[in-house]
Amino acid sequence: MAKITWKAGTMLYPLPAVMVTSGTMEKANIFTAAWTGIVNSEPAMTYVSIRPERFSHALISKSGEFVINLTNEKLLHAADFCGVRSGKDTDKFEQTGLTKAPCAFVKAPQIEESPISLECRVVEVKRLGSHDLFLAEILAVNVDDSLLDETGRLALEKSDLVAFCHGEYRKIGAKLGKFGFSVEKKKSRKQRIREIKTERKARKAARRNDAKKIEKPVETKKRKQAFDKPVRRSAENRAEKDSFNTERKPRNDKKFDGKQTGYKKSRPEKENEQTGRKSFDKPLKNKSFKHKPSARRPS
Ligand SMILES: Cc1cc2nc3c(=O)[nH]c(=O)nc-3n(C[C@H](O)[C@H](O)[C@H](O)COP(=O)(O)O)c2cc1C
């Protein structure tokens, strides 16, 4: 492989293509920026490099605040538009149909449709040449809660973020590895099982919590009482009832001759003419008998 050397240039890709909001809820602006990144973790710090002629430059210089809104595929058309039209003569919120949402720490609005919005306060402005670098502290991160999975982890892969790469917008591709994978020791089977189990437990707990949230308060119906008042039976009363039980009549008192003990005996016996053996008529199991009288049973 042979490399050729070019003159200095901004050939560092991929970069984010974020939408930076500034101003106030009443008078807000959006501009697209690729010259942005993270420069410190504690405190969390970022920067945006802005050409002094941008309308946003004036707004951010005045307020000392801005919001970085990450761009996904759904927002890409609007992001490109905000990067080629100026807020000097265009209301970009109105033109793109994006929604302003208030922030917790800054007066500038965040874009509701953006999956993640970072509230920032400028700590320093550095003149570099073509651009001014606005160094800022990240005060808060607003995350679309639909990006959180069952365990509460931020599933950023669900957000379809886009990148800016050499003059083009690009989809972010498949996962290739995770931070530190190159030095990671192979986990033992036991460790993997333990991890899966704890993950499952956390997911179950999260689901249970969700279910509790959805559960409506149960209307407590007054249970119907079997008796208005518990009646204490007197000896007399008991005797009366018991005598009634013994006097119970058979269901079909016509057929009942006092000797019958069961159903079989109540069935009519039939004598076989040749053998002289007695047998019972087989009861018909067919329920449709009533409607279709068979030849065996004259109606
Ligand atoms: C993908 C993309 C990235 C851009 N990045 C920057 C940037 O980092 N800094 C900058 O000053 N302008 C950048 N621009 C240009 C501004 O977004 C553009 O000039 C915009 O119209 C300025 O809006 P404003 O005048 O309302 O502030 C970029 C434009 C696009 C499309």
The ligand as an SDF file (V2000), in Angstrom:
LIG
                    3D

 31 33  0  0  0  0  0  0  0  0999 V2000
  -23.7380   18.8540    7.0390 C   0  0  0  0  0  0  0  0  0  0  0  0
  -23.4460   20.2840    7.3270 C   0  0  0  0  0  0  0  0  0  0  0  0
  -22.5070   20.5840    8.2890 C   0  0  0  0  0  0  0  0  0  0  0  0
  -22.2180   21.9120    8.5950 C   0  0  0  0  0  0  0  0  0  0  0  0
  -21.3320   22.2030    9.5770 N   0  0  0  0  0  0  0  0  0  0  0  0
  -21.0750   23.4890    9.9140 C   0  0  0  0  0  0  0  0  0  0  0  0
  -20.2020   23.7940   10.9970 C   0  0  0  0  0  0  0  0  0  0  0  0
  -19.6760   22.9150   11.6560 O   0  0  0  0  0  0  0  0  0  0  0  0
  -19.9950   25.0920   11.2840 N   0  0  0  0  0  0  0  0  0  0  0  0
  -20.5760   26.1110   10.5840 C   0  0  0  0  0  0  0  0  0  0  0  0
  -20.3450   27.2590   10.8920 O   0  0  0  0  0  0  0  0  0  0  0  0
  -21.4320   25.8350    9.5730 N   0  0  0  0  0  0  0  0  0  0  0  0
  -21.6980   24.5650    9.2330 C   0  0  0  0  0  0  0  0  0  0  0  0
  -22.5910   24.2740    8.2280 N   0  0  0  0  0  0  0  0  0  0  0  0
  -23.2260   25.3460    7.4990 C   0  0  0  0  0  0  0  0  0  0  0  0
  -24.3850   25.9750    8.2660 C   0  0  0  0  0  0  0  0  0  0  0  0
  -25.2140   25.0110    8.8090 O   0  0  0  0  0  0  0  0  0  0  0  0
  -25.2170   26.8710    7.3490 C   0  0  0  0  0  0  0  0  0  0  0  0
  -24.4040   27.8990    6.8810 O   0  0  0  0  0  0  0  0  0  0  0  0
  -26.4830   27.4050    7.9750 C   0  0  0  0  0  0  0  0  0  0  0  0
  -27.2790   27.9260    6.9510 O   0  0  0  0  0  0  0  0  0  0  0  0
  -26.2410   28.4560    9.0140 C   0  0  0  0  0  0  0  0  0  0  0  0
  -27.4710   28.7940    9.5570 O   0  0  0  0  0  0  0  0  0  0  0  0
  -27.7410   30.1290   10.3810 P   0  0  0  0  0  0  0  0  0  0  0  0
  -27.2980   31.2980    9.5330 O   0  0  0  0  0  0  0  0  0  0  0  0
  -29.2180   30.1360   10.5800 O   0  0  0  0  0  0  0  0  0  0  0  0
  -26.9960   30.0240   11.6330 O   0  0  0  0  0  0  0  0  0  0  0  0
  -22.8720   22.9650    7.9010 C   0  0  0  0  0  0  0  0  0  0  0  0
  -23.8170   22.6300    6.9500 C   0  0  0  0  0  0  0  0  0  0  0  0
  -24.1150   21.3030    6.6490 C   0  0  0  0  0  0  0  0  0  0  0  0
  -25.1460   20.9570    5.6270 C   0  0  0  0  0  0  0  0  0  0  0  0
  1  2  1  0
  2  3  1  0
  2 30  2  0
  3  4  2  0
  4  5  1  0
  4 28  1  0
  5  6  2  0
  6  7  1  0
  6 13  1  0
  7  8  2  0
  7  9  1  0
  9 10  1  0
 10 11  2  0
 10 12  1  0
 12 13  2  0
 13 14  1  0
 14 15  1  0
 14 28  1  0
 15 16  1  0
 16 17  1  0
 16 18  1  0
 18 19  1  0
 18 20  1  0
 20 21  1  0
 20 22  1  0
 22 23  1  0
 23 24  1  0
 24 25  2  0
 24 26  1  0
 24 27  1  0
 28 29  2  0
 29 30  1  0
 30 31  1  0
M  END
$$$$
